[in-house]
Amino acid sequence: MEPKLYQPPPEVRGMTSLNKDAFTQTITVPAIRVPIGVLNKVAKSLKKSTIQRPGVQRVVQDKEGSGDFRLILLDPHRVSSVSSFSEAETEALRSFSVAEELQDFELKLTYDNLKSEEVLEAVLPQGQDVTSGFSRVGHIAHMNLRDHQLPYKNLIGQVIMDKNPGVTCVVNKTNIIDSTYRNFKMELLAGEENMVAKVKENGVTYEFDFSRVYWNPRLSTEHQRVVQLVKRGDTVFDVFAGVGPFAIPAARLGANVLANDLNPESYKWLQHNCKLNKVERKVRTFNLDGRAFIRGPFKQELHSLLQGEAGVHVVMNLPALALEFLDAFRGLLQPETTCELNLPTVHCYAFSKEEDPEADVVERASCSLGFPLENKCSVHFVRNVAPNKDMMCVRFTIPKEVLFCSYEENTESSEEPASKRQKCDDST
């Protein structure tokens, strides 16, 4: 538990409108007097024992002594007497002829010297969850406040903005993501209402209106993982492309990309980001429903790609719904006589709340595709989205039995009991 020495005054408990002056206090910390001539060397030797507070100088004037000395302020949690110094620190003090004596120093701490979590712990009711965590999207801090934190939302927003350089706008998510356009309503907590963000991910720059498109900074590793599977000359079909975090890096690697998103805002920023990253000639963009994209542009390109040797990838990153779109691959092409086919690889994302999320997404993918994928696919854990809710990526090659049979035939042969079909629907 944090010692009371660094806790803000108790009077701030329950504050809903930020009063920075109320956090001011004076504490006593130990200090050691050091000649100016050896100051830097001594400060370096005592680095582990010096005070570490935001905005607090570790070296100050010795007001009571001569100008030939300075005081090095020490961390009272680590140093209570000269015997608290390590053997190496004691040896350093003696080698620089520094008197091994401590003196008290009255240090004024203000709001600026406190960490965000210290301020929030002091303000919010005791025993309740305190969060200073947020997602950073350019200049925007995006929070997900819980009900008990809402009375303090504006104070929390102000603290987050104050304590994080470069953050000029703090917003709170007010409802679940819209499953059609994947954006959500946001409430401004602090700062300017400027939602157009500029971010850099894996060396690629993106710009977009954060309030009108979907962007998750926690997916940068996943974007990179999948893009690294793409080789120069491959073709990538990005069914739910958003503003381009899969499509643009793939194009930069030399892939031919067809990128689609139903959200007109995402489509606009996707085109903008293609130009921004100089890959507009490598990316063809579409503003279609995912199923229409699969049964339109994807189908038109697929016949010639099946005869080639370059890789074909289909990315479906709409985890709340993507599995439901797998039926669009059924009976896509006329029966084919060629034996060796260059079949596409699908990377399809899904959420799961089941105890065995891997088995769950494979079962639901098989249900939608109309073909058993057990032992014919791989499943990658992406991230934990919420307690008992995982984001997974199932990867498989589209079976030729799916692509080349009639849709009606496939539907009849893959008819599932009502209870199982209901599970497919409920799991998203």
Protein Blocks (a to p, Z undefined) as FASTA:
>chain_A
ZZfklpccfklgopabdcfklmgccdddddddddfklmmmmmmmmmmmmccdehiafbdc
dfklcfkbccddddfklmmbfklpcfklmmmmmmnopacbdddddddddfklpcfklmmm
mmmcghiacdfbdcdehjbccddddfklmmmmmmmmmmmmmmmghiabdcddfbdcdfkl
opacdddfbdcddfbdcddeehiacdddfklcccdfklmmmmmmmmmmpcehiacddfbl
onopmmmmmmmnopacddddfblklmmmmmmmmmmnopmmmpccddddfklmmmmmmmmm
mmmmmmmmbdcddddddfklmmmmmmmmgokbccdfbfbdcddddddddddfbfblmlmm
mmmmmmmnopafehpaccddfbdfbghiacddddddddfklmmmcfklmmmmmoccfklm
mmmmmmZZ
